[in-house]
Amino acid sequence: MTDEDDDRRGRPDGHRYDAPESDETRVSKEWVYGLLGLLVVALMVLIATGKVQIFPGG
């Protein structure tokens, strides 16, 4: 195998392989994304009901 073959299989950023993330990391990310989603929904509800004004003074 030549260096050319190695270069073609590599990714553009130079990394060849990303190890799979652990179950603990994956579950942690799921919780964070879930909480972030709930925060966004709560903010949207507050804006829709007029409790939080985007453009105050009108």
N, C-alpha and C positions, 0 to 999 in steps of 0.2 A: 504494500500500500504506500502510496506517495503522499507528500504533503498536500498536493492538489486535492486528492480525495478527502483528506481530513478537513480542508478548508471548505469544501462544498457541503459537507455534512454539518458543519458548525453553524450556529446562529449568527446573525449580523452583529450582535453585541459581544460576541466572543465566548459566550457560555455555551457549553455543549449539552448540559443536562441540569434540570432543576429537580431536586429531590422532592418527593411528595410531602405535603405538610402533614403534621401529626394530627390525630383525631382531636386532641386537646386544642390545638390552634384553630382547627376548622370550626369546632363548636363555639369557641370564643368569638370568632369572626361572625358566626351566625347570630349570636346574642347582640353583638355590637350593631350589626346591620338592622336587626329587629328593633332595638331601642331607638336607633336613628330614624327608622321609618315611623315609629309611633310619635316621635318628637315632631317630625314634619307634618304628620296628619293633625296632631294637636294644634300646631301653629296655623295650619290651613283653616281649621274649624274656628279658631279665635279670630282670624282675619275675616272669615265669612260672616261671623256673627257681629262684627264691629267692635269687639273688645280690644283688638289691636289694630291701630290705624296705620296704614302704609303711608298715606299722604295726609298728615295732620293739618288741621286749621281750615276746614272747608265748610 
